Amino acid sequence: MDQQIAFAAKEEILRNTIKTHNHILVSGWEGAGKTVTALKAGKGFGDVYYYSESGIDIQPYISRYNDTVRVLKDMHDFNAAKSSDQPLLIVDDLDKISADTLNIIISMLSEKTQNRKIILIARTLMDVEGLLSGMDAVVRLKHDTAEILFSTLKDINNI
């Protein structure tokens, strides 16, 4: 499949999932386009915030795909920075986050508020096993496609 068509399909699947869900996990191996797809799909959803502790330089991707994204230096900045009715927070590289950041994310997911959307990005579901119960949808990206694995998780034991 043509790479541009594959990325367009991934973006459309994730954009539609964002419209209907508040807590979304995006998984996929390195190079599957998780970060780029999330940035592109987030365009048009109001205020978009990005956070990662991996140390990668995200600025070139933001400049190219969604120049409205605000990069957070600290997860505590998200609560202070909220300015739209329904901000979107993208947290990348969950396998590299600190215990403090993990606790903040767990707290956000447990609030079940309708006034923010959260996309968590991880390589595998095993990287975020403890967070799955807080997810409304799980989207797995592959190199040439994407699929919705779960939507509105009700019983985590059946996964």
N, C-alpha and C positions, 0 to 999 in steps of 0.2 A: 504494500500500500504506500502511496506517495506520502512523504513525511508531513507536508503541509495539510493534507486531508486528514491524516491521523491526528495532528494537533488540533485541528478545527473540531473534529469529533469529540476529542477529550474535553476541550473547552466548553462545548455545547452541553455535554453530559454534566459537567461540574456546575456550569452556570444554572442549569435547570434544577439541580440538586440544591444549590444555594437558595434559590427562590422558595423552595418548599420545606427546607430543613434549617435548623439553627446550629446544630453541632455536627460537624462533618469531619470524618477521618479520611484522608487521602493517603493511600499506600502505594508503593511500587519501588522497584529496584532503581539504583543509580542510573541516571540517563533516561528514565521513563518520562521525564518532563513534569514532575510533580509541582515544583516551585513555579516554573513558567506558566503552567496551566492554571494554577491558583491565582497568580497575579493577573493573568489575562481574563479569567472568569470573574474576578472580583471587580473589574472595571464596570462602573455604572451602578454600583451598590452603595453609593454614598461614601462615607469616610472609610478608607481601608488602611489598616495598620499591619505592619510586618515585624515579627520578632524571631530571632534565631540566636543561639549561643554557639553556633558552629564556627564562627569567625570568617565565613565566606563573604566576599564582597558582592552584595546584592545590588548595589547601585546601577551597574550596567544593565541588569535585567529590568529594574524599575524604570530607568530612562527609556528603554526600548519598548516595554510592554504595558506599563501602567504608571505614568508619571505622577499620578495623584496619591500614590502609596506613601505613607509616613512610616519611616523606620524607627522602631522603639529601641532605646538603649537598655531599658529595664522594663519588666512586665508591670511594675507598679505604675509606670507612666501611662498605661492604657486607661485605667480608671480615671486618671486626672485629665486625659486628653479627649475623652469621648465628647464629640460635638454634634453628631447627627442623631436622628431618631433611632437608627438601627445600624451602628458601625459594624464593620467586618474586621475580625482579627485573624491573621494568618500566623500560626506558630510553626516554624520549620525545624526539621531535624530533631524530632522528639527524643531520639536515642542519645542526644548529646546535652540535654537540659539538666540543670541542677535540681536538687531536691526542693529548694525554695521555689523555683519556677514551677515544678511539678505540683506542689501544694497549691499554688495560685491557680493553676489550670483546673485542678480538681475542684477547688472552691467555685470557680466560674461555672463549671459544668453542673455542679449540684444546685446552682441557683435557679435553673430552668426558666430564666427570664426571657421574654419575647423581644427585648429591646437590643439584642446584639446577636451577631452570628460569629461562629468560631470555626475556622478550618485548621485542623491539626494535620501535619505532614510527617509521615514516618515511612521507613523502608519496608518494614514488615508489621504484621499485626502483633507478633510476639514482642516487638519493641514497645507496644503500648497496651498490653493486655489489661492492665489495671484501669485503663481509661475507657474501654469499650462500652461499659454499661452507661456512660454518659453521652454516647454518640446517638444521633438520630439517623445517621446514614454513614455507610462506609463505601468509598469509591476506590477501586483498585485500577491504577494506570499501568498499562503495559507499553512496550515500545510503539506498537502500532494501533492500539485501541484502549478503551476504558470500559469498565463494567461496574454497575452498582451491585455490590455484594449484599448489602443489607440496607433496609430502609425502615426507620422507626423501630429500633431494636427493642423488643419486649422481654425476651428471656435470653439472657446472655449464656445460659448453660446449654442452649441448643446450637451454639456456634460450632 
